[in-house]
Each structure stands twice: as C-alpha cells, then as structure tokens.
Amino acid sequence: MTSITLSLPCTNPSFLSSPKRFRFKLNPQIQSSAQLSPSPPQTGVIVIGAGLAGLAAATHLNSRNIPFLLLEASDAVGGRVRTDIVDGFLLDRGFQIFITAYPEAQKLLNYKTLNLQKFYSGAQIFYDGQFHTVADPLRHFIDSAKSLTNPIGTPLDKLLIGSTRIRVLAKSDEQILTAEELPTLHLLKNLGFSDSIIATFFRPFFGGIFFDPTLQTSSRLFDFIFKCLALGDNALPANGISAIPEQLAAALPPGSILLNSKALSLSLDPRASGSPLVRMQNGDVFKSELGVIVAVEEPAAVKLLAGRTGLVAKKPVRSTVCLYFTANREQIPVNEPVLFLNGSGKGIVNNMFFATNVAPSYGPPDKALVSVSLIGLFEGVSDDELVGRVVEELSGWFGGKFVREWKHLRTYRIGFAQPNQCPPTDLKKNPRVESGLYVCGDYLTSATFDGALVSGRRAAESLLKDIALTPA
Ligand SMILES: Cc1cc2nc3c(=O)[nH]c(=O)nc-3n(C[C@H](O)[C@H](O)[C@H](O)COP(=O)(O)OP(=O)(O)OC[C@H]3O[C@@H](n4cnc5c(N)ncnc54)[C@H](O)[C@@H]3O)c2cc1C
C-alpha cells in the first residue's frame, strides 16, 4: 500500500500571503512523497466525486487559491450529467434539460460558450388520440390563446397557471426552499387545479422532472422549478449536457482531477487529529491537511460516511429509462423543438422529443435523434421488450409509417437518477459533518443541477470558514 501525503503548494502567492490563517506548515517530506507518487503532488483539500457538486466545490476552492485534489471513480467528470458519442449522435445519459434561470448556474457557467439550444416554451400533450398544445402565454401568446379551449384543463386551470406564476415569482429562492411544504399533488389540488389538468399536464411534466408520477415530491421543489421555468428557457448545450461539467472542469488547474480513482473509506489520521485519510480502491491512501469534501451521490455517501452521520437514503429513489432511436430526418413527423408529453394516462412512455430538432448538433446532418423517457427502472422487462413496447406506443402517437422505420440506438437504465425528495425535506442541510469533513450533493439541497452547484459552494464555504478560524 502506498501512503501519499498531500499538502499545500508553495507556488501559490495569494495562499502564501496569508499563511498565519492555516494550521499546517510546509513539510519537507511532502516533496519527496510527491516525487515518489505518480499522483498530482500537492493539495490542501481532497474532494471526492466530480459531479456538479464536487466540481462546484473545487471551483470555489480554486477561486480562493486553495489547492485541492478532485478524485473521481469513473472515467470522466460529470457524475449523472454525462453524454456519450455513439455513431455520430450525442446521447445524454437520460433526458436532462438545463433551465437557463438556475440562479447558481448563472453565476458559475459561461452560457455563451455552452451554445444553448432552446426548447419551445410549452409542450405537445398526447391525449384522447391527438396532440394538444400547452404554451407559455408570455412567449407564445397566439399558441396559448388558441389552446384556451383545448381539453388540457379548464379555462380556470389556465388562469391558475398564471396566478401560480405570480405567486412563485413573488418569493425569494430562500423563501421557496424553506417554505411550509406538502406533496406537490396536494399543493396543486389546494390551489384549485382540476383533476384533468393534473392528470394530463402536471403528472407527465413535473412527474417527468421529478421521476415521480405520483407527484409526492415536495412542493418546495415544484415552486423552485416553476419559478425557474417562468424566468428562463429550457435548453440543451450544443455539445451535449456533459458540456456543463466539462466547462467547470476545464477551468480547474491541470492535474487537479484524478479519474478512475474510487475512494473506499475515510478515517481519521491517528497522528494528526482532524485530518481525514482517504483510502482508495487501488490501495493508495491520501491524506489532506485541510479537509475532505465528500461530493458523491446519496447512496455512495451513505456507505462512505457510515458511522459518521445519521444519513439514510429515503426510499424509493427515483429511476428512469431513456431509449434512443435514430431516423432519417424525413422519417420524423415534426420539426419543432418541442417536448411531447403523455397525457393519456396509458402506456409506458412519459415524454419524448426529437433531440436534433432542439440541437441539430445532436446527430449527423441528415439524421434525426429521438429520445424517449420512461419513469421507473422496468426491472424484469428486457431491453428488446421495452423497445417493442415503445415503438408500438409511439406508432399510436405519430403513425407506424414513421415510427416503425426508426432504428433503436441505445437504452440507458438509470437506477439512481435523483434522491427521493418527498416531505419532510431539508433543502439547506448543513454541509459540515465535523471539522475537516464536509459533504455536498443534490441530496442536501434541491435535486437539480442548480442544487448540486449550490451544495458544492456551501461545502467549500464551510471548510474555508473552519480553516480561517483555526489558529496558526
Ligand atoms: C436522467 C437524469 C435526468 C435529470 N434531469 C435533470 C434536469 O433536467 N434538470 C436538473 O436540474 N437536474 C436533472 N437531473 C438531476 C441532476 O443531474 C443531479 O441533481 C446532479 O447532477 C447531481 O450532481 P451531484 O454532483 O450531486 O451528484 P453526481 O452527479 O451523482 O456526482 C457524484 C460523483 O461522485 C462519484 N463517486 C461516487 N462514489 C465515489 C467514490 N467512492 N470515489 C470517487 N468518486 C465517487 C460519481 O462517479 C459521480 O461522478 C437529472 C438526473 C438524471 C440522472
């Protein structure tokens, strides 16, 4: 077993300019251990997990010139936000949408270089054998006016959507995330929405966002997403959803991220209290003198932090299956960048869209990419059977002439898509486990891209506060 001690760099002027604030001294042995080790030689903080939360934590440490090492178990950064390139198509690992109004994302990301491609602000709902438009009246006034008499909800429902918008816009994010909560379904009923709009619109739309068709997810999440949707656009980066974590990673110092590096356990160094040791799957041991931020997903955090926190993953976790098909561009029935929702209450498809209509860069020039999402894992149903059922169902939506020509490309079964965020929730959980040990991840805030970014910042801030308070 190799023991690797990681400590502060002596190259960082701003870090050295305030050395009295930090508890440790430059250790001459560090340089020799660094020379022996193939790993990046020096750091102050170890961050475990390079999803959005870990990347955000690293970004904040970096902005304060605090050295760190980011350890990631898989072969790339991004965690749940990954894109594969298959036969020239960009396949996001599950249907994911970036909402441009996410407040933390606005501070951290460069939207221009993400080259965001927008969805239509609304949806097409398959109900009673045909499609019906739901449109944002502020962005698509005419479509919205035309939809007033369609069977997706009553005219009162359409007014209530407007008043819900005003209600959420009047609250700060802080107020929303700490408000009295109840299951989203109860909130919608209390607000006066009809059973019909809940079944045909809210269930597939928000059920698809939360991977929870029962709409038991906290009203705090509903209000937060509703507000972001009111303020921003739904979009995809032209280079795939993974462009978001990749942008964050690209701004970190070279060599600060170790891929294929799985942490197995944490313990305290008996010779230096407060310095956690991180034991790796390959037998290496890393020691950080400033602290460890555990930025892994909830089920992995429960294992890594066993015995240190009362953390238990609430059940059931949220799962999804995403199937991709390809077609020639003339084999798809629409060209609009619109989301299709299943409001029929029948079948297994929750939502689908033609990804190349939103972002043509998601496929080769003459080809279309079709993305179909189901809620749940469909364990016990084979991939072939799922493909058959989806093709059959969508033939009923768009006609077999089109759909039977599509070629299945890949199926993603995502067992842990999101943590369960049914009430009671605490979306502002304290990231500090103990001095030197901090946690972040979407399970500590809202289970969204934005929540993950916020949690990473909070963990870094908590660590920085502790080291600022520690006497030299
Ligand atoms: C299919 C899908 C669709 C989604 N759609 C949306 C959406 O439209 N909008 C939205 O806002 N959010 C969406 N989300 C949620 C969003 O992706 C997550 O909330 C967010 O990415 C979580 O980031 P995280 O950093 O907390 O966790 P993760 O992304 O899970 O990152 C944790 C990282 O830790 C690593 N790790 C785990 N164990 C170890 C270990 N022992 N050692 C080292 N590394 C380890 C993992 O490999 C991973 O990279 C979606 C999620 C999924 C799966």
The ligand as a Gaussian input file, in Angstrom:
#p B3LYP/6-31G(d) Opt

LIG

0 1
 C      -31.568000      11.056000     -16.141000
 C      -31.444000      12.291000     -15.299000
 C      -32.112000      13.423000     -15.675000
 C      -32.001000      14.574000     -14.928000
 N      -32.598000      15.699000     -15.382000
 C      -32.357000      16.859000     -14.761000
 C      -32.836000      18.060000     -15.316000
 O      -33.456000      18.066000     -16.388000
 N      -32.591000      19.213000     -14.659000
 C      -31.896000      19.229000     -13.479000
 O      -31.688000      20.311000     -12.930000
 N      -31.426000      18.095000     -12.925000
 C      -31.633000      16.916000     -13.547000
 N      -31.148000      15.765000     -13.017000
 C      -30.526000      15.801000     -11.685000
 C      -29.084000      16.253000     -11.743000
 O      -28.406000      15.588000     -12.771000
 C      -28.423000      15.943000     -10.408000
 O      -29.180000      16.560000      -9.383000
 C      -26.992000      16.451000     -10.288000
 O      -26.260000      16.202000     -11.466000
 C      -26.327000      15.778000      -9.111000
 O      -24.972000      16.127000      -9.026000
 P      -24.080000      15.623000      -7.815000
 O      -22.732000      16.173000      -8.025000
 O      -24.783000      15.889000      -6.544000
 O      -24.049000      14.025000      -7.933000
 P      -23.462000      13.098000      -9.071000
 O      -23.663000      13.694000     -10.399000
 O      -24.073000      11.747000      -8.850000
 O      -21.903000      13.043000      -8.791000
 C      -21.322000      12.201000      -7.841000
 C      -19.960000      11.777000      -8.365000
 O      -19.280000      11.055000      -7.339000
 C      -18.595000       9.983000      -7.957000
 N      -18.336000       8.974000      -6.927000
 C      -19.246000       8.202000      -6.279000
 N      -18.637000       7.420000      -5.379000
 C      -17.320000       7.716000      -5.447000
 C      -16.181000       7.239000      -4.743000
 N      -16.294000       6.318000      -3.795000
 N      -14.969000       7.736000      -5.064000
 C      -14.848000       8.696000      -6.030000
 N      -15.894000       9.174000      -6.722000
 C      -17.124000       8.701000      -6.433000
 C      -19.552000       9.514000      -9.025000
 O      -18.890000       8.724000     -10.002000
 C      -20.057000      10.847000      -9.558000
 O      -19.231000      11.333000     -10.589000
 C      -31.237000      14.578000     -13.736000
 C      -30.578000      13.424000     -13.344000
 C      -30.662000      12.292000     -14.121000
 C      -29.893000      11.071000     -13.732000

